[in-house]
């Protein structure tokens, strides 16, 4: 499995997470459409927030990155949040294990 962490900090990050929370059903529906999705988590932090997406393969992770970028471009460009720091990798341990 592959995973990606997208971390949003700095100017506009808190406002972005306010908007994401306000539109959480739309975000859930969007990410549920990612082929091979294992899990998606959106977390608010003190200085913005981050998302963690786990997919069966790299193609799913790349699709999730594209969908997130497109959603922000189309719905949140006015909040002025910087592009996220993106960290990708292969999972070593994932609990509970996907069936």
C-alpha positions in Angstrom: 0.0 0.0 0.0 1.0 3.6 -0.6 0.3 6.7 1.6 0.5 10.4 1.3 0.6 13.1 4.0 -0.4 16.6 2.9 0.4 19.2 5.5 -1.0 22.8 5.3 0.5 25.5 7.4 1.0 29.2 7.4 -1.2 32.0 6.1 -4.6 30.8 5.1 -4.2 27.3 6.4 -6.7 27.6 9.3 -9.2 29.2 6.9 -8.7 26.4 4.5 -9.6 23.8 7.2 -12.6 25.9 8.2 -13.8 25.6 4.6 -12.9 21.9 4.3 -14.9 21.2 7.5 -17.8 23.3 6.3 -17.8 21.2 3.1 -16.8 17.8 4.7 -19.6 15.8 2.9 -18.4 17.0 -0.5 -14.7 16.2 0.5 -15.7 12.8 1.7 -17.6 12.1 -1.5 -14.7 13.3 -3.6 -12.1 11.1 -1.8 -14.4 8.1 -1.7 -14.2 8.1 -5.4 -10.4 7.4 -5.4 -9.8 4.0 -6.9 -8.1 1.7 -4.4 -8.8 4.0 -1.4 -8.1 2.3 1.9 -8.5 5.3 4.2 -8.7 9.1 4.2 -8.3 11.3 7.3 -8.4 15.1 7.6 -6.9 16.5 10.8 -7.1 20.0 12.2 -3.9 21.1 14.0 -2.9 24.2 15.9 -1.4 25.9 12.8 -3.6 24.5 10.0 -4.0 20.8 9.4 -3.0 17.7 7.4 -4.5 14.9 5.5 -3.4 11.3 5.4 -4.5 9.1 2.5 -3.7 5.4 2.1 -4.4 3.6 -1.1 -3.7 0.2 -2.6 -1.2 1.6 -5.0 0.7 4.7 -6.1 -1.9 5.5 -8.8 -4.6 6.0 -6.1 -2.3 8.3 -4.1 -1.5 10.4 -7.1 -5.2 10.6 -7.9 -6.0 11.8 -4.4 -3.3 14.5 -4.7 -4.7 15.7 -8.0 -8.3 15.7 -6.6 -7.3 17.6 -3.5 -5.4 20.2 -5.5 -8.3 20.6 -8.0 -10.8 21.0 -5.2 -8.7 23.7 -3.4 -8.1 25.5 -6.7 -11.9 25.5 -7.5 -13.2 26.1 -4.0 -10.6 27.7 -1.8 -8.3 29.9 -3.9 -9.6 33.0 -2.1 -8.3 31.8 1.4 -4.7 32.2 0.2 -3.3 29.0 1.6 0.1 27.9 0.4 0.5 24.6 -1.4 0.9 21.7 1.0 4.1 20.0 2.0 3.6 16.5 0.5 5.2 13.4 1.8 4.6 10.0 0.1 5.8 6.5 0.9 5.1 2.8 1.1 3.3 1.6 4.2 5.2 -0.7 6.6 2.4 -1.3 9.1 -1.3 -0.4 8.7 -3.8 -1.3 11.4 -6.4 -2.6 11.1 -5.1 -4.5 8.1 -7.2 -4.1 5.0 -9.2 -7.2 4.0 
